[in-house]
Amino acid sequence: QVQLVESGGGLVQAGGSLRLSCAAAGSIFSIGAMGWYRQAPGKQRELVAAFTGGGRATYAASVKDRFTISRDDAKNTVYLQMNSLKPEDTAVYYCNAEIRPLATPEYTYAYWGQGTQVTVSS
């Protein structure tokens, strides 16, 4: 079965950097769109950065020029490099991917990671 495993969150001072990783584990036929969302307490989950199914990267305006999304297809892993972090970046970050399982390659399912806490102190 398929699952997304996140890592890389933690506590960092403002201006610092973190790199989040999300690895798709299990029997996978293919992976389409893949990206990162975040949710702060009392707020809705919002898109941070993502690759579309066509491989184009998109970013929220608030993180553009500071965050970079990348992908390693050989490892079925997507990364989020976060530089110049600000206190307002504090949130739980969730990986999301559209995946076709090997058992049912004709169907696409949306998967979510378990979430990883990013805390930026001032």
C-alpha positions in Angstrom: 0.0 0.0 0.0 1.0 3.6 -0.6 1.9 6.2 1.9 3.7 9.6 2.1 6.4 9.9 4.8 7.5 13.4 5.7 10.6 14.6 7.5 12.8 17.7 8.0 10.6 19.9 10.2 11.9 21.6 13.3 12.6 24.8 15.1 14.6 27.5 13.4 15.3 31.2 14.0 14.0 33.8 11.6 16.2 34.1 8.6 17.3 30.4 8.8 16.6 27.5 6.5 15.0 24.1 6.6 14.5 21.4 3.9 11.5 19.2 4.1 11.4 15.8 2.4 8.4 13.7 1.4 9.0 10.2 0.1 6.2 8.1 -1.4 6.5 4.6 -0.2 4.9 1.4 -1.4 3.9 -0.1 -4.7 3.5 2.8 -7.1 2.7 2.8 -10.7 3.2 6.5 -11.3 3.1 9.9 -9.5 1.5 12.9 -11.0 1.1 16.3 -9.3 3.0 16.6 -6.0 3.4 19.5 -3.6 3.3 21.0 -0.2 0.5 22.6 1.9 0.6 24.2 5.3 -1.9 25.0 8.1 -1.5 27.3 11.0 -3.7 27.2 14.1 -7.1 28.7 13.4 -6.4 29.0 9.6 -7.3 27.0 6.6 -4.8 24.8 4.9 -3.1 26.6 2.0 -1.0 25.7 -0.9 2.7 26.5 -0.5 4.3 25.0 -3.6 3.5 22.3 -6.0 4.4 20.6 -9.3 1.5 20.2 -11.6 1.0 17.0 -13.5 2.9 18.5 -16.3 6.0 19.2 -14.1 5.6 23.0 -13.8 6.2 24.5 -10.4 3.9 27.0 -8.7 4.3 28.9 -5.5 2.2 30.9 -3.1 3.0 34.6 -3.4 4.1 34.7 0.2 6.9 32.2 -0.3 8.0 32.9 -3.9 11.7 33.7 -4.1 12.3 32.2 -0.7 11.1 28.6 -1.1 12.1 26.1 -3.8 10.3 22.9 -4.6 12.3 20.0 -6.2 11.7 16.4 -7.1 13.8 13.2 -7.4 11.8 10.8 -9.5 14.3 8.0 -8.9 13.5 8.2 -5.1 9.8 9.1 -5.5 10.6 12.1 -3.3 9.7 15.8 -3.3 11.6 18.4 -1.4 10.8 21.9 -0.1 13.9 24.1 0.5 12.8 26.9 2.7 15.2 29.9 3.0 14.9 33.3 4.8 12.2 31.8 7.1 9.8 34.2 8.8 7.7 33.7 12.0 4.6 33.7 9.8 5.9 30.6 8.1 5.2 28.7 11.3 2.7 25.9 10.5 2.2 22.2 10.1 3.4 21.3 6.6 1.7 18.6 4.7 2.9 16.7 1.6 0.3 15.9 -1.1 0.6 13.7 -4.1 -1.6 12.2 -6.8 -0.6 8.6 -7.2 -1.6 5.6 -9.3 -1.0 2.5 -7.2 0.7 -0.5 -8.9 -2.3 -2.6 -8.0 -4.8 -0.3 -9.8 -2.8 1.8 -12.3 -5.9 2.9 -14.0 -7.1 4.9 -11.0 -5.5 8.0 -9.5 -5.8 8.7 -5.7 -4.8 11.8 -3.6 -2.5 11.0 -0.7 -1.5 13.2 2.3 1.6 13.0 4.5 1.3 12.9 8.3 2.4 16.5 8.6 5.6 18.0 10.0 5.8 21.0 12.3 7.9 24.0 11.2 8.4 26.7 13.9 10.2 29.9 13.2 11.2 32.0 16.2 12.0 35.7 16.2 
